Amino acid sequence: MSDYKSRLKDKKICIYRFVEGGQGDLGAEKEEYIKIHNGKLWAYYRQASAKEYYSRLKDDYEEDAIFILNWRNDINPLIDVILYSGSVYEINRVDDYEGYKQDIRVSTKRSQRKDLSLFPGIKIE
């Protein structure tokens, strides 16, 4: 954990949650992504190393990027995504460093859906 403490959190990200419910146009059920925090969050960002990438393949998921941000307990890898630098990253796993409530490490994969219109509610600010 100590090697991540020195990392500079100098990138701004947004975390969005997929929600269903309500009535959309023509009476269809509405599906959209909503931001789970105010403003933007500061995070450290780096691409996953080749070793990290290939070690995760055996766990049946790919890891493209890693974000380290201040501790929060409201991230759900099943329905949350990260918007960073115009790209959406799907969350694979969250490591809370054994519950020390200082930082969390979020392992992600860049979404194959490149068009932001496929993520209703997500906006580049």
N, C-alpha and C positions, 0 to 999 in steps of 0.2 A: 504494500500500500504506500509506503513512503516514497517510492519512485514516482508515483503519480501526483503527490502533493506539490512537487515543484513545477508541474506542467502549467503553462499559462492558459487560462480560459479566456481566449480573445476572439472567439467566434460566436456569432449570434444565431440561435436556433429557435424554432417554435415546435412544440409538441401538440399534435392534434389527435383527437379520439373519434373513431367512427361511431355514429349513433343512428339508430333507426327509430321511426315513430312519427306521428303527426301526419297531416295530410299535405301532400304536394300538389302540383298542377294536375288537373283532371282527376282528382280523388285518389291518385296513386300514393302508396306509402312513401314518406319522405326519408331519404338516406343522405347523410352529410357528415362532414368532419368538422368538429368544433375544437377550438383551442382550449387546452386545459389549464392555462395560466394567463396572467396579464402581461402584455408587452412581449419582450423576447428574453430568452435565457442565455447566459454566457456559458460557453462550453469549450473544452479542449477538443480538437478534432484531429484525427490522423487516419490514414488508410491502414487497413489490417496488413500485417506482414504476410509473406508467403507461407511461413510456418503456421501462423494463426489461421489463414485461409484454408490450407489443406488439412489441418487438424480438425476443423469444424465439419469438413465434408463427411467424415466418418460418423458424425452426429446427425447427418442428413440435413444440414443447412449450411449455406455459404455466409461468410462474413466479409463484407467489403470495407466497412469503416467502424471506427470506435469513437464514441463521444464520452467524455468525462465531464460531469456537471455536479453542481452542489446537490447534496442529498435531498431526495424527495421520495415519498412513499406512494405516489399516485400513478405511477407508470404501469400500464398493462400491455405486455408484449403482444397479446392477442388482438387488440383493437386500436393501439396507438401507433402513430408514425411520427417521424421527425422531418421537418422541412429545413433544409440547409442549402444555401447557395443555389436556389432554384430547383433543387432535386428533392424527391421524397425518398426517405430511407425507412424500410420496414424493420421493426425492432425484433431481433431474435431472442435476446436475453438481457437481463439486468442483473448486475453484480453489485450488491450493496456493501461489499467488504465486511462481511460478517456482522452487519447491523451497527457499525460504528457511527452512523449518521453524520458523516463528513462529506464524502463524495460517493457517487455511483458511476459505474462503468456500463455504458449501454452499447451492446454489440448489434450492428445493423447490416442490412443488405440493401443496396440501392434498388429501388423498385424498377421492375421491367416496364411498368406503365409510365412512359416519359411525359405524356400529355397531362398537364395539371387539371384540365377540364374533367379528367376521369376521377378526380378527387374533389367532389363538390364541397365547397366551403373553405378549401385551402386557398389562401391568397398570398402572393408575394407582397410583402409590405416594404 
